[in-house]
Amino acid sequence: MMQMKLINPYPQQSFTLEVNILLRFLRSTVLIIFIYILYDAICGRGFDNILKAVITAMVFVACYIWVIRSHGSRWSKYVSVGMIMTSITAGFFFQGGMFSVNGFDMFGLIIALIIIFTGRERIVFVALYLMIMTGMILTQLYRPEWVADLRSDDHVAMNVLEILMRIGNILYISFEYKLEFERERERVFEANKKLEEANAEVSAQNEVIASYSKRLEALVEERTKDIQMLNRKLIEYAFFNSHKVRGPLARILGLVYLVKLTRSSEDEFSPQTFNSHIEMLEKCANELDTVIKEITVILDKETKDLLDYNSALSTVSERAQQSCK
């Protein structure tokens, strides 16, 4: 029998699409932070700014390791996404509001949230995202003084590099989604192929079973005929026992009774009468012997036929069983 193997959606030691996208966001965030740390160190921006950036990078690295170690557990995703949203919110207030690279971050984040979470979690985080987005828009419109751009004097190359990295995140999401689609299509093709092979094997087994069922029907029919034949033979044997055997035996018993009766009556006893009884007794005994011989011949023949039939039946049954294996 063929055993169907379950198709594993993802190979061992790999991550799902959702976890890969989350890890990509964490990696890009850490990389951007380290680029700014290096840039600030070269430009001499001050130790405090570098220290804050290092601590932030360490937090994201810790989230990254947690996600990998837990294979994307629920709380690792919650905390990591929360840190990303906090980072984007902080970037809104300290890096020029909605008209800076935060626009790319917010665009990529909504796509990531839709992919990373499902069901009720997706609803909660998308609602939280919309609340943050609404707050940013209202702040940009009515409290623009709350928004500052602490990195307004950065070199243009730094801004271009960060924008390219944000765009790379969005392209990565599209690329991963495309790969996942192709993997899913391959899994569907593989599953269909296995199902077709299983159907072919089931069809072949059904044909063998149908052939075996026909042979069994033939065997049952032969067995039924054999039982009917045996029933007829039993009736014949009963006839022999009740007529041919019982008749001579009854006469023998009657003659034995007459002999005993004649010998007990000395007046009526005569050699002629005794000899007549003996002759009749011998005749009945020979008749009984002939009947018994006839029954013996019939039994020998029937026994031989039955043994031959059972041997042939066993051979057919064994062949049928071998053909089904």
C-alpha positions as CSV (number, residue, x, y, z in Angstrom):
1,M,0.0,0.0,0.0
2,M,1.3,3.4,-0.9
3,Q,1.5,5.9,2.0
4,M,0.8,9.5,1.3
5,K,3.4,11.9,2.6
6,L,2.3,15.3,4.0
7,I,3.8,18.2,2.1
8,N,5.7,20.4,4.5
9,P,5.0,24.1,3.6
10,Y,8.5,25.1,4.6
11,P,11.7,23.1,4.7
12,Q,13.3,22.5,8.1
13,Q,15.4,25.2,9.5
14,S,13.7,27.9,7.3
15,F,11.2,30.6,8.1
16,T,7.8,31.5,6.8
17,L,7.2,34.5,4.6
18,E,5.9,36.5,7.6
19,V,9.0,35.9,9.7
20,N,11.3,36.6,6.7
21,I,9.7,40.0,6.1
22,L,9.9,40.9,9.8
23,L,13.6,39.9,9.9
24,R,14.2,42.0,6.8
25,F,12.7,45.1,8.5
26,L,14.8,44.5,11.6
27,R,18.0,44.0,9.6
28,S,17.5,47.1,7.5
29,T,16.7,49.1,10.6
30,V,19.9,48.0,12.3
31,L,21.9,48.6,9.2
32,I,20.6,52.1,8.8
33,I,21.3,52.9,12.5
34,F,24.9,51.7,12.1
35,I,25.4,53.7,9.0
36,Y,24.2,56.8,10.9
37,I,26.5,55.9,13.9
38,L,29.4,55.7,11.5
39,Y,28.4,58.9,9.8
40,D,28.0,60.7,13.1
41,A,31.3,59.4,14.4
42,I,33.1,60.7,11.2
43,C,31.4,64.0,11.4
44,G,31.9,64.3,15.2
45,R,28.2,64.8,16.1
46,G,28.8,64.1,19.8
47,F,29.0,61.0,22.1
48,D,25.4,61.3,23.3
49,N,23.8,60.9,19.9
50,I,26.1,57.9,19.1
51,L,25.3,56.3,22.5
52,K,21.6,56.6,21.9
53,A,21.9,55.1,18.4
54,V,24.0,52.2,19.7
55,I,21.4,51.4,22.4
56,T,18.7,51.5,19.8
57,A,20.6,49.3,17.5
58,M,21.2,46.8,20.4
59,V,17.5,46.7,21.1
60,F,16.7,45.9,17.4
61,V,19.5,43.2,17.4
62,A,18.0,41.7,20.5
63,C,14.6,41.6,18.8
64,Y,16.2,40.0,15.7
65,I,17.9,37.3,17.7
66,W,14.6,36.6,19.6
67,V,12.6,36.2,16.4
68,I,15.2,33.8,15.0
69,R,15.5,31.7,18.2
70,S,11.8,31.5,18.7
71,H,11.1,30.9,15.0
72,G,8.8,33.9,14.9
73,S,6.8,33.4,18.1
74,R,3.8,35.6,18.8
75,W,5.4,37.8,21.5
76,S,8.7,38.2,19.5
77,K,6.6,39.5,16.6
78,Y,4.5,41.8,18.9
79,V,7.6,43.4,20.5
80,S,9.6,43.7,17.2
81,V,6.7,45.3,15.3
82,G,6.1,47.6,18.3
83,M,9.7,48.7,18.3
84,I,9.6,49.4,14.5
85,M,6.4,51.5,15.0
86,T,8.0,53.3,17.9
87,S,11.1,54.0,15.7
88,I,9.0,55.3,12.9
89,T,7.0,57.5,15.2
90,A,10.2,58.9,16.7
91,G,11.6,59.5,13.2
92,F,8.4,61.5,12.4
93,F,9.0,63.9,15.2
94,F,12.8,64.2,14.8
95,Q,13.4,63.8,11.1
96,G,11.1,66.1,9.3
97,G,7.6,64.6,9.7
98,M,5.7,63.0,6.8
99,F,7.7,64.6,4.1
100,S,10.9,62.7,4.9
101,V,11.9,59.1,4.6
102,N,9.2,58.3,7.1
103,G,6.8,58.2,4.2
104,F,8.6,55.2,2.8
105,D,8.7,53.6,6.3
106,M,4.9,54.0,6.8
107,F,4.2,52.7,3.3
108,G,6.4,49.6,3.8
109,L,5.1,49.1,7.3
110,I,1.4,48.8,6.3
111,I,2.3,46.1,3.7
112,A,4.4,44.3,6.3
113,L,1.6,44.4,8.9
114,I,-0.9,42.9,6.5
115,I,1.5,40.1,5.7
116,I,3.0,39.4,9.1
117,F,-0.2,39.2,11.0
118,T,-3.5,37.4,10.4
119,G,-7.0,37.4,11.8
120,R,-7.6,39.4,15.0
121,E,-3.9,40.3,15.3
122,R,-3.9,41.9,11.9
123,I,-7.0,44.0,12.8
124,V,-5.5,45.2,16.0
125,F,-2.1,46.2,14.5
126,V,-3.7,47.8,11.4
127,A,-6.0,49.8,13.7
128,L,-3.0,50.9,15.8
129,Y,-1.2,51.8,12.5
130,L,-4.2,53.9,11.4
131,M,-4.3,55.6,14.8
132,I,-0.6,56.5,14.5
133,M,-1.0,57.6,10.9
134,T,-4.0,59.8,11.9
135,G,-2.0,61.3,14.7
136,M,0.9,62.1,12.4
137,I,-1.3,63.7,9.8
138,L,-3.1,65.9,12.4
139,T,0.3,66.8,14.0
140,Q,1.7,67.7,10.6
141,L,-1.4,69.9,9.8
142,Y,-2.2,71.5,13.1
143,R,1.0,71.3,15.2
144,P,3.9,71.5,12.7
145,E,6.0,73.1,15.4
146,W,6.1,69.7,17.2
147,V,8.0,68.3,14.2
148,A,11.7,68.9,14.0
149,D,14.4,67.8,11.6
150,L,17.5,67.2,13.7
151,R,19.3,65.8,10.7
152,S,18.6,68.6,8.3
153,D,22.3,69.2,7.8
154,D,23.1,65.6,6.8
155,H,24.8,65.1,3.4
156,V,22.4,64.5,0.5
157,A,24.1,61.1,-0.1
158,M,23.0,59.9,3.4
159,N,19.4,60.8,2.6
160,V,19.6,59.1,-0.8
161,L,21.2,56.0,0.8
162,E,18.5,55.8,3.4
163,I,15.7,56.3,0.8
164,L,17.3,53.5,-1.4
165,M,17.3,51.2,1.6
166,R,13.7,51.9,2.4
167,I,12.8,51.2,-1.3
168,G,14.8,48.1,-1.0
169,N,12.6,46.9,1.9
170,I,9.5,47.4,-0.3
171,L,11.1,45.6,-3.2
172,Y,12.2,42.8,-0.9
173,I,8.6,42.3,0.3
174,S,7.5,42.0,-3.3
175,F,10.3,39.6,-4.1
176,E,9.6,37.4,-1.1
177,Y,5.9,37.4,-1.9
178,K,6.7,36.3,-5.4
179,L,9.0,33.5,-4.2
180,E,6.3,32.4,-1.7
181,F,3.8,32.3,-4.5
182,E,6.2,30.1,-6.7
183,R,6.9,27.8,-3.7
184,E,3.2,27.4,-3.1
185,R,2.6,26.7,-6.7
186,E,5.3,24.0,-6.7
187,R,3.8,22.5,-3.6
188,V,0.4,22.4,-5.3
189,F,1.9,20.7,-8.4
190,E,3.7,18.2,-6.2
191,A,0.6,17.5,-4.2
192,N,-1.4,17.0,-7.5
193,K,1.3,14.7,-8.8
194,K,1.2,12.6,-5.6
195,L,-2.6,12.5,-5.8
196,E,-2.4,11.3,-9.4
197,E,0.1,8.6,-8.5
198,A,-2.1,7.5,-5.6
199,N,-5.2,7.5,-7.8
200,A,-3.4,5.4,-10.4
201,E,-2.3,2.9,-7.7
202,V,-5.8,2.8,-6.2
203,S,-7.3,2.1,-9.6
204,A,-4.8,-0.7,-10.2
205,Q,-5.6,-2.2,-6.8
206,N,-9.3,-1.8,-7.5
207,E,-8.9,-3.8,-10.7
208,V,-7.0,-6.5,-8.8
209,I,-9.7,-6.5,-6.1
210,A,-12.4,-6.8,-8.8
211,S,-10.6,-9.7,-10.4
212,Y,-10.1,-11.4,-7.0
213,S,-13.8,-10.8,-6.2
214,K,-14.8,-12.6,-9.5
215,R,-12.5,-15.5,-8.6
216,L,-14.0,-15.6,-5.1
217,E,-17.5,-15.7,-6.6
218,A,-16.4,-18.6,-8.8
219,L,-15.0,-20.3,-5.8
220,V,-18.2,-19.8,-3.8
221,E,-20.2,-21.1,-6.7
222,E,-18.0,-24.2,-7.0
223,R,-18.2,-24.7,-3.2
224,T,-22.0,-24.4,-3.4
225,K,-22.1,-27.0,-6.1
226,D,-19.8,-29.2,-4.1
227,I,-22.1,-28.9,-1.0
228,Q,-25.1,-29.8,-3.1
229,M,-23.3,-32.8,-4.5
230,L,-22.3,-33.9,-1.0
231,N,-25.9,-33.5,0.1
232,R,-27.0,-35.8,-2.7
233,K,-24.4,-38.3,-1.7
234,L,-25.6,-38.2,1.9
235,I,-29.1,-38.9,0.7
236,E,-27.8,-41.9,-1.3
237,Y,-25.9,-43.2,1.7
238,A,-29.0,-42.9,3.8
239,F,-30.9,-44.8,1.2
240,F,-28.2,-47.6,1.2
241,N,-28.3,-47.7,5.0
242,S,-32.1,-47.8,5.3
243,H,-32.8,-50.2,2.4
244,K,-29.9,-52.2,1.1
245,V,-28.0,-52.6,4.4
246,R,-30.9,-52.8,6.8
247,G,-32.7,-55.5,4.6
248,P,-30.0,-58.2,4.6
249,L,-29.1,-57.4,8.2
250,A,-32.7,-57.8,9.3
251,R,-32.9,-61.1,7.6
252,I,-29.7,-62.3,9.2
253,L,-31.0,-61.4,12.6
254,G,-34.3,-63.2,11.9
255,L,-32.5,-66.4,10.8
256,V,-30.3,-66.3,13.9
257,Y,-33.4,-66.1,15.9
258,L,-34.9,-69.1,14.1
259,V,-31.7,-71.1,14.5
260,K,-31.8,-70.4,18.2
261,L,-35.5,-71.3,18.4
262,T,-34.9,-74.5,16.5
263,R,-32.1,-75.6,18.7
264,S,-34.1,-74.9,21.8
265,S,-36.9,-77.1,20.5
266,E,-35.4,-80.6,20.2
267,D,-38.7,-82.1,18.9
268,E,-38.8,-80.0,15.8
269,F,-35.0,-79.9,15.2
270,S,-33.8,-81.6,12.1
271,P,-30.6,-81.4,10.0
272,Q,-32.5,-80.3,6.9
273,T,-34.1,-77.4,8.7
274,F,-30.8,-76.3,10.2
275,N,-28.9,-76.6,6.9
276,S,-31.7,-74.6,5.2
277,H,-31.3,-71.8,7.8
278,I,-27.5,-71.9,7.4
279,E,-27.8,-71.5,3.6
280,M,-30.2,-68.6,3.9
281,L,-28.0,-67.1,6.5
282,E,-24.9,-67.4,4.2
283,K,-26.9,-65.9,1.3
284,C,-27.9,-62.9,3.4
285,A,-24.4,-62.5,4.7
286,N,-23.0,-62.5,1.1
287,E,-25.7,-60.0,0.1
288,L,-24.7,-57.7,3.0
289,D,-21.0,-58.1,2.1
290,T,-21.7,-57.1,-1.5
291,V,-23.6,-54.0,-0.4
292,I,-20.8,-53.0,2.0
293,K,-18.3,-53.4,-0.8
294,E,-20.4,-51.2,-3.1
295,I,-20.6,-48.6,-0.4
296,T,-16.8,-48.8,0.1
297,V,-16.1,-48.4,-3.6
298,I,-18.4,-45.3,-3.8
299,L,-16.8,-43.8,-0.7
300,D,-13.3,-44.3,-2.0
301,K,-14.2,-42.7,-5.3
302,E,-16.0,-39.7,-3.6
303,T,-13.1,-39.2,-1.2
304,K,-10.6,-39.2,-4.0
305,D,-12.7,-36.7,-6.0
306,L,-13.1,-34.5,-3.0
307,L,-9.4,-34.5,-2.3
308,D,-8.6,-33.6,-5.9
309,Y,-11.2,-30.8,-5.8
310,N,-9.9,-29.3,-2.5
311,S,-6.3,-29.4,-3.9
312,A,-7.3,-27.6,-7.1
313,L,-9.3,-25.1,-5.0
314,S,-6.3,-24.3,-2.8
315,T,-4.1,-23.8,-5.9
316,V,-6.6,-21.3,-7.4
317,S,-6.9,-19.4,-4.0
318,E,-3.1,-19.2,-3.6
319,R,-2.7,-17.8,-7.2
320,A,-5.4,-15.2,-6.6
321,Q,-3.8,-14.1,-3.3
322,Q,-0.4,-13.8,-5.0
323,S,-1.9,-11.7,-7.8
324,C,-3.3,-9.2,-5.3
325,K,0.0,-8.6,-3.6
